[in-house]
Amino acid sequence: MAIATVNPTTGETIKTFTPLTPEEIEAKITGAGRAFEEYKQIPFSQRSQWLGKAADILEAREKELATTMTIEMGKTLRSAGAEVQKCALVCRYYAENGVAFMEDAPSITDAAASFVRYQPLGIILAVMPWNFPLWQVFRFAAPALMAGNVGLLKHASNVPQCALAIEDILSKAGFPAGVFQTLLIGAPAVAPLMEDSRIKAATLTGSESAGISLAVAAAKQIKKTVLELGGSDPFIVLDSADIGKAVSTAVTARMLNNGQSCIGAKRFILHEAIADKFEASMIEKFKALKVGDPFDEATDIGPLATPSILQDIAAQVDKTVAMGGKIKFGGYKLDGPGNFYAPTILTDIPTGSPGQYEEFFGPVALLFRVPDISTAIALANDSPFGLGASAWTTKPEEIDRLVNEIEAGAVFINAMTKSDPRLPFGGTKRSGYGRELSKEGLYEFVNTKTVWIDSYH
Ligand code: NAP
């Protein structure tokens, strides 16, 4: 895939970039290694100040950064602005809490002193997706830099200007040269990087195939990886739920980011007592959604990020329908330039169809009906993925079962699934492993060193 800014609203190529040569990549890795030797000595308080400054810069440049995101991948300008603010939030979270997370953690044993010391690993490679072009990177970079690591970013090929802007922000915030660098390289250049002994670990957010490729290369060198992969999150609505609130939230949770969020609600599992009402209300709300120019304040849904994502979602819908699924709303590409797909509702999802087992990365809601909570949980878990889940009920015994029995990295009750710097984020099953955010995210890329001092003499 060419490294280029191609406006998904118009199809126009705005700017292309030449991938780095092997010599240029080598210079960046050398620079990162040199930077690490000094950066790991920098006091936590100084790292925290630089993160605070990065938050200030993000806030000051919100409009410009949001515009770049909207041009490169088509999210609405409004949601792009909110993403910039969230990046500032994660920088501030680690600026305020990172020092305490990194302090020695004493344990009481029969030694004179025993404690855990957290030490950075070195150069961490971050392979990131285009869907939240700033947020995905900052949620890696803020804890990694707080811990004393240095970062090399291989961003998705369709968001090069976002990638360069992030490097610029962290540099202007005061982080020394080499501490955070963007590598403009294609996907095939990633796996070979894992053979470089100077790169100590890697994190990847993206598709299963990309995750497998990176994890295999890292495993051959016994290097740590964190994988944040796809999801087909269930959104379970039981008969006691507040249906009005559940439907409104369902529409937001499905249409977030033009339908391209890993934790977007994708499979709506409805108790049969409320299914008709839920479906009718969802159709009404879908009808009211405005699809169009993401720069327009009134737009709810912009284009999909690339022509291939549009082809993929159209093919998944067509195949599910060919196998017996029913279209209740939408189900087609929109005419004209740009990668637009109509908000779509499918029901009667056939067993074994894409609608049952694949991730739908676009504005398509898949509706299922179940007779009871046990069937709802079984259907929710009958998926290769286990990222997030949202469930709606007012019965305490049902809440307990949902929390305990759903196989996912997060369960949200009577709310949509979201990420929050204060809480760990990640998946189970084929959604990946490891955690980002919170203190768990910071500890993914440190050496947790056990220290035992038997005596001081
Ligand atoms: P993708 O194709 O896997 O791309 C993600 C990143 O991986 C890009 O930088 C891409 O580079 C790179 N890449 C692709 N193939 C690779 C390979 N074989 N080896 C190394 N790197 C490779 O993902 P996508 O389809 O664009 O992104 C959407 C996916 O990400 C969805 O499945 C979504 O659910 C998932 N996602 C997960 C989370 C989470 O937190 N769990 C968050 C957001 C998105 P190029 O652009 O150069 O190909």
Residues whose N, C-alpha, C, O or C-beta is under 5 A from the ligand:
A	BS01	NAP	M1 V127 M128 P129 K154 H155 A156 S157 N158 I185 G186 A187 V190 T205 G206 S207 S209 A210 S213 L214 E228 L229 G230 G231 C262 S431
